[in-house]
């Protein structure tokens, strides 16, 4: 992850988590699944930011899930995003975490699943756009196009293959 990209992700996580999150205990599987249900229902609801914070904390702290963070998995996080788009982009990040986490927990395997995260992002983006029709995030629009043409799944497969190769190299003596 590039330094500036990592800094942007950190800022978005601070936006979602707030200072109270540091005082809270670990998030349980039950709590994160309940929070994911809130986001699934409506990412624009009043309860969604708190649910997003719970999901994000679980993704950051739990050993039960693995989430790859970087420009190839979260292309909507850019250094040049307009300030007015930071909150929607933060919620898309929480949606990515939620989809990825839910898929891993349902399978009972700690194995990154960017495709499930992306599908959740596409659903969340449509919910956000219903309330903010003027909002256009080109990176997510491109992902929607890729899903329509079947390319998004193969993009996820490529990321999985790269991750597997990195793990194999790390475990080679």
Order of alpha helices (4+ residues) and beta strands (2+ residues): alpha-alpha-alpha-alpha-alpha-alpha-alpha
